[in-house]
């Protein structure tokens, strides 16, 4: 069968299923470049406008595919909205409002509320109290501020809609995971009761967290990934690693170490369970399978100061998806492209399947159980 016939067959199949044609993208903030890049394939990216973006760190996407960036540059504490995806950057929350000061990570819950990690001094607080989480509604108005405490430095935030079995006292859904950089902990809040004290997760010994920054939840598989960026712990254990927390069992494990990890900041996951990590130390983005196997080449190189990452489906309603000899994956009505594990080529792979090296397209197999499962 020729490439054209295969492409036509796949396109017709997508149309017959009523699929919204789109391409997966990896968003990354470039702090000193005042830029947000959108990668649609390894090494292939589009840059955002720089207007109203100043020292971007956090990046999150709402249900309408609008991108929200937290700014921590010359005028810290503002949030920029790019509508849609990377277009028309406007100030969503001005500097000096909603008690935001030195902002870091951000995330949305299933109700459309946005959570901002404010790791600097909270306006109105008396030193040395530091940091907090500010909840904003869809209009950008602060609803509540929680998680305040002495010497806390909240960094990354991730919302979990995972509904499977959970380790007590977590609940099956609505968990908000927050990395605290200064205390080397992963704190869990319930969005249904933000006034309640957090469950503090602090693995000891060889699994101790080390200046955790970025965090993401694979809500399909129930795994939380944490980027250990530094050497706050005695002896520097677990510096430059990616750690995994299994929501169902409560077990921590090392997901990735070495292999070019250098001050990892951001971490995100695509619908197939593949994990992406931004390295501040080398200006790269690395990619791993859900089993922790690193791809032979970086997903991206040449970044100046990459910070946080986010996965987003990128709508392309005016174009057909031509996949050539690839395979198609449908996740939540979206098509997404996957890279072959043994090359820099790309293929389209169904959610719930991984790639095993071998052959041009590898061999499809059931998803390998993530670490700690």
Secondary structure, DSSP 8 states (H G I E B T S, - for coil): --HHHHHHHHHHHHHHTT---EEEEEEEEETTTTEEEEEEETTEEEE---TT--SEEEEEE-TT--EEEEE-STT-SEEEEESSTTS-EEEEE-TTSTT--SEEEEEE-TTS-EEEEE-S--TT--TTEE-EEEEE-TTS-EEEEE--EET--EEEEEEE---S---TT--SS-EEEEEETTTTEEEEEETTBTTS--EEE---GGG---SEEEEEEETTTTEEEEEE-S--SGGGTTTTEEEEEETTT--EEEEEESTT--SEEEEEE-TT--EEEEETTTTEEEEE-TTS-B-SS-SB---SSEEEEEEEEEE-TTS----TT----EETTEE-EEE-TTSS-EEE--TTEEEESSTTT-EEEE----TT-
